[in-house]
């Protein structure tokens, strides 16, 4: 399907890309800090897991950026690039959701263990 976004719409895509890059960089940075923290004294599985989760989240945001960049830089295939980028992001979202559910279950189990030990 041939479709071309307007120059103003391309500017909106560019703003979107810049914000996503900032969010992805922040996720990678926070993930690095959490992983380093978890390994610094004694291994903390929850902190390490959340660090990995933030890395997966950052990768989720990075996944479609090449296709969004192609929307801005190329012509004639904007809809195809948009759909391909969305498909890629959907796959990463599934992984992100799975990781965060596992972390939530681990945190809940840890919470129950702490409650049992303290009462």
N, C-alpha and C positions, 0 to 999 in steps of 0.2 A: 504494500500500500504506500503510495507516494503522498506525503504531506510535509509541509514545512511550517514550523512555528515562526511567528513574526520576530523582529528584532527585540521588541519589548518583552515578549515571552521568553526569548533566549536570555535576556538580562535576569529575569526571574529564576530561570534554571541556574544561571551562574551564581546568584545569591544563595540559592539552595545548596549548590555544591560547596561553596565556601563555609556555610554553616555546618554542613555534614562533615567536612574535613576537620573543623574545629571540634566538633563533638567526638569524632573518631580519635583524634589526637588526644583529647582529654581522657577518653576511655582507655587508650593504650598507656598513657602516663599514670593514671590512677591504678590500672592493673599492674603495672611494673612496680609501683610503690607498695601495693598490697602483697605481691609475691615476694619482694625483697623483705618486707616486714615479717612475713610468715616464716621466712628462712633465717632471719637474723639471730634469734635466740633459740627457741625451740620450735619445731615444726608445728604450725597451727593449720589444720586441714581446712577449717572454715574460711580463714583469711586467704589461704592459698586458692581455694575454690572460687571465692569472689574475685580474686585477681584474674584467674583464668576466665571467669564469666565476663569480666570487663574487656578482656582481649577479644573474646568471641563477639561481644557487642560492637566493639570497634570494627572488627572484620565485617560484620553485618552492614555497617554504614558505608564501608569502603567498597563493598562488592559491586554496586550498580554505578559507581562514579564514572567509569570509563564510558559507559553507554550514555550517561547524561552529558558527559563532555562531548561525545560524538553528536549529540543533538545540537549543541552549540556550534561546533566546528564544521560539521558536514551538512550537506543538503540532500534532500530527496528521500531520506529514510528515517525521519524523526520518530514516527509512530513505532516502527520496528525496533529502533534503539530503546525507546521508552518501555515497550513491552518486554524486551529482552532484559533490560535492567531491573524491571519489577520482578520478573521470574527469578532472577539471580538473588535478589534481595529476599524474596519469599523463602527460598531454600535456606538462606542464612538465618532468617527469623525463626524457622522451625528449630534449628540447632540452638539458637539463643534461648528460646523458650524451654527447650529440654534441659539445657544447662542450668537455667535459673530455677526450674522446678526441682531438679536434683539438689541444688543448694538450699532451697526452701525446706525440702524434706530433711536434709542433714541438719539445718539449723533447728528445726522443730524437734528432731530426735535429741539433739544436744540440750535444748531447752528442757525437755522432759527429764533427761538424766540429771541435770542440775537441780531441778525441782525435787526429784526423788532423793538426791544426796543431801539436800538441805532441810528436808522435812522428815 
